[in-house]
């Protein structure tokens, strides 16, 4: 064969190979995608649990053996935050942010139209199952879940008399169909989760959403767990105050009226004992769910997420509720375990709970909607030095605004025409006890955080004039 014929034959063969490859590409790509196993999702959500209430993360009083094991097998985010609330019932907007991946002033409206992560997973072929507290209305729930049980449309209730609905495929949840459950809330919701895990036989991956109402008040731990924490042995928090130093605009709300003013130390101790008892009881129910996941052989293929919706004061700064922007109210627990998650590690990057929306969708191989403002946690899981943002911004109604960086935190108040400012050096004062706003040595930090606060307001659509 001469050189010219050889080149022509080679070129023709190459072209034919390219055409053949092109014809095979879509089928091969489809087979490759089918071969990628999408993880199951198990989302465990606690209600009013402060960031420092897990034994493995430094609390020497509370007993949380199951959450401790979860943290040992996964990655705990030590600087996870919620952005705040624009109403007194802060659970609603905080959950709206988590579901939609939107920031505070955009998330509330988002549940009327923007896609929510369980809804996106459902459309992508996941079996989505919702259990427990849903504080965002029946229409949004119906969009999100293909199944469910023990559904509580509300903010709080007696833990032994939770008004719940059975799942309705048509998405109609009239009050007449409501029944009162006769089991402690944490056990009620865990029973439903265990039942789902043991009975689920579908071929599609599942997304199981379990939203507890504990440790939200009324704080009424079962006797066994109440006995674990004698009130007289409860140490007061370091930043305990009989009264908040000034009117923050929400001094007489429901949460703040759970204890007398000024705060008697013995009353604070009693509430703390009950709070820890509720958390230890919740921990046991989380353990039952994780054990059921292990029994079914699905643990290795399941991304487990444990998160809190917001924190709680319980005597700190003279406050009892979460209607403020101190660390005890906006700093929450967050632990991930499963495929792609390092075991036994900690991450100190600033993250928001609404970052879970893109994180979950990315893990499931589903496109993240353009409406999502949160950032996937994947870069931080891969690299402990990675950062998603240089600061976090938090807010409460039209009363409080705060921003913190890795060292300091600025809080600005606008209450009945009064303007209060607080500046804390969290590196030296993590309990936020010493206000440095008038200290000339911190003038540069105050000015820098002030500018960053206004940048955050602009970015998030917050129009409050400070």
Buried (B, 14 or more C-beta within 10 A) or exposed (E): EEEEEEEEEEEEEEEEEEEEEEEEEEEEEEEEEEEEEBBBBBBBBBBBBBBBBBBBBEBEBBBBEBBBBBBBBBBBBBBBBBBBBBEBBBBBBBBBBBBBBBBBBBBBEBBEEBBBBBBBBBEBEBBBBBBBBBBBBBEBBBBBBBBBBBBBBBBBBEBBEBBBBEBBEEEEBEEEEBEEBEBBBBBBBBBBBBBBBEEBEEEBBBBBBBBBBBBBBEBBBBEEBBEBBEBEEBEBBEBBBEEBEEBBBBBEBBBBEBBEBEBEEEBBBBBBBBBBBBBBBBBBBBBBBBBBBEEBEBBEBBBBBBBBBBBBBBBBBBBBBBBBBBBBBBBBBBBBBBEEBBEEEBBBBBBBBBBBBBBBBBBBEBEBBEBBBBBBBBEBBEEEEEEBBEBBBBBBBBBBBBBBBEEBBBBBBBBEEEEBBBBBBBEEBBBBEEBBBEEEEBEEBBEBBBEBBBEBBEEBEBEBEE
